[in-house]
Amino acid sequence: MSYSVGQVAGFAGVTVRTLHHYDAIGLLAPSERSHAGHRRYGDADLDRLQQILFYRELGFPLDEVAVLLDDPEADPRAHLRRQHDLLTARIERLTKMAAAVEHAMEAREMGINLTPEEKFEVFGDKDPEQYADEAEARWGGTEQYAESQRRVARYTKEDWQRIQDQTADWGERYGALMAAGEPPTGEAAMALAEEHRQHICTWYYECSHEQHRRLGEMYVADERFKAFYESMRPGLAEHLRDAITANAARHTS
């Protein structure tokens, strides 16, 4: 089985011009030609191209790639082992670098009191900085915002981990409640709505039932908040909004 230069370019995600260049410098000469003189690539050519692209992705100059691949004593498996080791090391470095940047940004924005080691461990895939400016613009002059800022500035790694664990546990229980067909106006749903409010009171600021009701409306109206709750279970944002409304009504009537 052999393939045209266009087919190989499509397989490998490179341009035909790149393949022509590799042929011109002797890095990848096709093993066959058609009767009309067109390049045809066999399976061995594709294997070599894969090796070339691996090394190129790792930053090796093409002349060094040629030396590596044309070494008569080199075991093809040794190339794969070397590339695997280099790629694994690069992935680890980039992952650690991304985590360091993300966590440092989050901790600095939120005033979190963490040690350098803890800055690599606390947060998951959330980016609180994404909403920090908007939160300050919306609520910066309120007592609740000031109180929230005072509290979070004192939180440690263990505090933030506890907050995340409590949120995840609550989300699982609320999802199970919905799966069981519990209505938002039922006792179980209102109890979890009240737990949600108490979580805010415990960790951020004193949230009245009326304030909680307004938050419930925002969880549905604002697509970003809605996406957060919908990630726990589809339909959860609206269900929670209704449960919050029912819970607020029974405590304020």
NORMO-V817830 format. One line per field, one symbol per residue. ss: DSSP state (a for helix, b for strand, c for the rest). psi: psi as a letter, one per 30 degrees, with the letter a starting at -180 (. if undefined). burial: + if it has 16 or more other ideal C-beta (glycine too) atoms within 10 Angstrom, else -. A space follows every 10 residues. Layout:
ss = ???
psi = ???
burial = ???
//
This chain:
ss = ccbbaaaaaa aacccaaaaa aaaacccccc cbbcccccbb bcaaaaaaaa aaaaaaaccc caaaaaaaac cccccaaaaa aaaaaaaaaa aaaaaaaaaa aaaaaaaaaa cccccccaaa ccccccccaa aaaaaaaaac ccaaaaaaaa aaccccaaaa aaaaaaaaaa aaaaaaaaac ccccccaaaa aaaaaaaaaa aaacccccaa aaaaaaaaaa acaaaaaaaa cccccaaaaa aaaaaaaaaa aac
psi = klkleeeeee efhlleeeee eeeeggejkk flklfggkkk kaeeeeeeee eeeeeeefgk leeeeeeefg jffkkefeee eeeeeeeeee eeeeeeeeee eeeeeeeeef hkilleefff felbgliffe geeeeeeegf gleeeeeeee efffkleeee eeeeeeeeee eeeeeeeeff gklfgleeee eeeeeeeeee eefdljjlee eeeeeeeefe ejeeeeeeef fekkfeeeee eeeeeeeeef ff.
burial = -++-+--++- -+-+---++- -+----++-+ --------++ +---++-++- ++-++----+ ----++-++- --------+- --+--+---- ---------- -++-+++--+ -+-+---++- -++------- ---------- ----+--++- -+--+-+-++ --+------- +--++-++-- -+-+---+++ -+++-++--+ --+++-+-+- +++-++--++ ----++-+++ -++--+++++ ++++++++-- ---
//
